[in-house]
Structures are given as structure tokens and as C-alpha cells.
């Protein structure tokens, strides 16, 4: 984790330096998420979730090394989570629940451009959780109360592998699809290795 943060810091300094020479292209993007929680957990009384809809908004800085390779740094607000079942009380089993997690994500992506205006992105992102909540039994529980209800705490950071495609119309208007594969557990619980974020994103954008 420390090595990743050091890499991110070095990359930020490099991009800022290049931006002064107008070698960086900036852009914005927005779209929808289809997300889920990856695996069930008997320990937390949570089942594997169905897909849940949300949205994201992001900004990016893209530096090209040439016609084939580039590097992209992003800042994104992302609504994630899933629909599943949660037991909050012993006498109530399998209560329908919608989990909502809001993250500030910072992807660092390698761009490969096999043909003009078409890009393949791959890399990693680190996310910082801003909101955690669940709607269950016509109740909304969030923050510390949510942690008390499931008797555990959330990981403050989320690391994910990222792969995606993008097409630029006239080099300005963007159409993109992306999949974020969570590598760290959402919950900070000993013995729970699953329960990671899985997020599919579709978006449109504009770059300057």
C-alpha cells in the first residue's frame, strides 16, 4: 500500500510538471454503475448480492508518451454497493437489503491506443469510503450505526484492479466502459476474505 501511495505521489508531481508545458489533456466524465458485493459471508450474515444501480462522476488528466501509449490519472465519486439479504435481528431471517457505499476513487491507468481514437485502459485504483449505509426492513442505517448493526467496521480504503475501453469521437467526445475488480475486503473483519466490490461502469465525457 505504501509503495502504491508513493507511486501515486510521484505520478501527480510528474503530471503537474508536464501540464505546465500543455502536454496534458484534461477531461470530465459521468455515467452509471452496476455494482455488487462479490461473495457471501455467514460470519456477517450477508449473502452474495444482486446488482445495484448507481452513478459516477470523474475528472482526468491524460499524458501521451506517443501514438501508442499514455498514462491517465483520475479523480472519481462513485456510488457502489449491492442488493442482497441481511440479518439484523435473530428472529428475522433473510431480510431484503440494499447496501450503499460511496467512494472517492483515484485510478492510475496505463493507456494503450491500438488504433486512432480507441483506447484500452488497465491499472489500479485506490478508493476512500465516504458513506456506508443499508436500507433494510423499511429502515435506513448508515455510518457508525450500520457498523454496530453488523458488529464490524469498514475498511477505510478500497484497492481495485481496473480494465476498460474508450472511444473518442473527434478526439473530444468520449464513450467508455470499465470494470473495477475489488482486491480488498469491504469489511475489516478477521477471517473474512471475500465481500469485495465489483463495479461495471458506462459513461460519456468530454476532453479539452
C-alpha positions in Angstrom: 0.0 0.0 0.0 2.8 2.4 0.9 4.6 1.7 -2.4 1.3 2.4 -4.3 0.8 5.8 -2.5 4.4 6.8 -3.2 3.9 5.9 -6.9 0.7 8.0 -7.0 2.5 11.0 -5.4 5.4 10.8 -7.9 2.9 10.5 -10.8 1.0 13.5 -9.6 4.2 15.6 -9.5 5.1 14.4 -13.0 1.7 15.2 -14.4 1.6 18.7 -12.9 5.1 19.5 -14.3 4.0 18.3 -17.8 0.7 20.2 -17.5 2.7 23.5 -17.4 4.0 22.7 -20.8 0.5 22.0 -22.1 1.3 18.3 -22.7 -1.7 17.1 -20.7 -5.2 16.7 -21.9 -7.9 17.2 -19.3 -11.4 15.7 -19.3 -14.6 15.1 -17.4 -17.0 12.1 -17.5 -20.2 10.8 -15.9 -22.3 7.7 -16.2 -23.9 4.8 -14.3 -22.6 1.9 -12.2 -23.9 -1.6 -11.9 -22.3 -2.9 -8.7 -22.4 -5.9 -6.4 -20.7 -7.4 -3.3 -18.7 -10.3 -4.5 -19.2 -13.2 -2.2 -21.4 -14.3 0.7 -20.4 -14.2 4.4 -22.0 -16.4 7.1 -19.9 -14.6 9.7 -21.5 -11.2 8.9 -24.9 -12.7 8.0 -24.7 -11.3 4.4 -25.5 -13.2 1.2 -23.8 -12.6 -2.1 -25.6 -9.6 -3.6 -27.5 -8.9 -6.8 -26.7 -5.9 -8.9 -27.4 -2.4 -7.7 -27.6 0.8 -9.9 -25.7 4.0 -9.1 -23.8 6.7 -10.8 -20.3 8.2 -11.0 -18.7 11.5 -12.0 -15.0 11.9 -12.7 -12.2 14.1 -14.0 -9.0 13.1 -15.5 -5.6 14.2 -16.8 -4.1 12.2 -19.7 -0.5 12.3 -20.7 0.6 10.7 -24.0 4.0 9.2 -24.5 3.3 8.9 -28.2 0.8 7.4 -30.6 0.6 4.1 -28.8 1.0 4.7 -25.0 -0.4 7.1 -22.5 -0.9 7.5 -18.7 -4.1 8.7 -17.2 -4.8 9.9 -13.6 -8.4 10.3 -12.4 -10.5 11.6 -9.6 -13.9 10.0 -9.2 -17.0 10.0 -7.0 -18.7 6.6 -7.3 -21.9 5.1 -5.8 -21.4 1.4 -5.2 -22.9 -1.5 -3.2 -25.4 -4.2 -4.0 -28.8 -5.7 -3.3 -28.8 -8.8 -1.0 -30.0 -10.2 2.3 -29.0 -9.2 5.8 -30.0 -10.5 9.2 -30.2 -7.6 11.7 -32.2 -9.4 14.4 -32.1 -13.1 15.3 -35.9 -13.6 14.9 -35.9 -12.0 11.4 -34.2 -14.1 8.7 -33.1 -13.1 5.2 -34.4 -9.6 5.1 -34.0 -7.8 1.8 -31.4 -5.1 1.9 -29.8 -2.6 -0.4 -26.2 -1.7 0.5 -24.9 1.7 -0.5 -21.2 2.7 -0.4 -19.9 6.0 -1.7 -16.2 6.2 -2.6 -13.8 8.8 -3.8 -11.6 6.7 -6.2 -8.2 7.6 -7.6 -7.4 5.4 -10.6 -3.9 5.4 -12.2 -4.1 3.8 -15.6 -1.9 2.8 -18.5 -3.5 3.7 -21.8 -2.8 1.6 -24.9 -4.0 3.0 -28.3 -4.1 0.2 -30.9 -6.0 2.3 -33.4 -6.8 6.0 -33.8 -9.3 7.3 -31.2 -9.7 3.9 -29.5 -8.0 3.2 -26.1 -7.6 0.3 -23.8 -7.0 1.2 -20.1 -5.6 -1.0 -17.4 -4.2 -0.3 -13.9 -5.2 0.1 -10.3 -7.2 2.5 -8.2 -7.4 3.3 -4.5 -10.7 4.4 -3.0 -11.6 6.1 0.2 -15.1 5.4 1.6 -17.2 8.5 2.3 -20.6 6.9 3.1 -21.8 3.4 4.1 -25.4 2.5 4.6 -28.1 -0.1 4.2 -31.8 0.1 3.6 -33.5 -2.9 5.3 -36.9 -3.7 6.8 -38.0 -0.2 5.7 -35.2 1.3 7.8 -32.1 3.2 6.7 -29.0 2.6 8.8 -25.7 4.3 8.0 -22.4 5.3 9.4 -21.5 4.1 12.9 -25.0 2.7 13.4 -24.5 0.4 10.4 -21.2 -0.8 11.8 -22.9 -1.5 15.1 -25.8 -3.4 13.4 -23.4 -5.8 11.6 -20.9 -5.7 14.5 -18.0 -4.9 12.4 -16.1 -1.9 10.8 -15.5 -0.9 7.2 -12.1 -0.7 5.6 -11.4 3.0 5.1 -9.7 2.2 1.8 -10.5 0.0 -1.2 -8.0 -1.2 -3.8 -9.2 -2.4 -7.1 -7.8 -3.6 -10.5 -9.2 -1.7 -13.4 -9.7 -2.6 -17.1 -11.7 -0.6 -19.6 -12.3 0.6 -23.2 -12.8 4.1 -24.6 -13.6 5.6 -27.9 -13.1 9.3 -28.6 -15.3 11.0 -31.3 -13.4 13.8 -32.9 -10.9 13.4 -30.1 -13.2 15.3 -27.7 -16.4 13.3 -27.0 -15.8 10.1 -25.0 -17.7 6.9 -24.8 -16.3 4.4 -22.2 -16.9 1.1 -20.5 -15.0 -0.2 -17.5 -14.8 -2.9 -14.9 -13.4 -2.4 -11.4 -12.4 -5.7 -9.6 -12.1 -5.1 -5.9 -8.9 -6.7 -4.4 -9.5 -5.8 -0.7 -12.5 -6.7 1.6 -15.1 -4.1 2.2 -15.3 -5.0 5.9 -12.4 -5.0 8.3 -13.1 -8.4 9.9 -10.7 -11.2 10.8 -11.4 -14.3 8.8 -13.5 -12.6 6.2 -11.5 -12.5 2.9 -14.4 -12.0 0.4 -17.0 -9.3 0.3 -15.2 -7.1 -2.2 -16.6 -4.5 -4.6 -17.4 -5.4 -8.2 -18.4 -2.5 -10.4 -19.2 -2.2 -14.1 -19.3 1.4 -15.4 -20.6 3.0 -18.6 -20.0 6.7 -19.2 -19.8 9.6 -21.6 -17.5 12.5 -21.3 -15.6 15.4 -22.9 -11.9 16.3 -23.0 -10.4 19.7 -23.6 
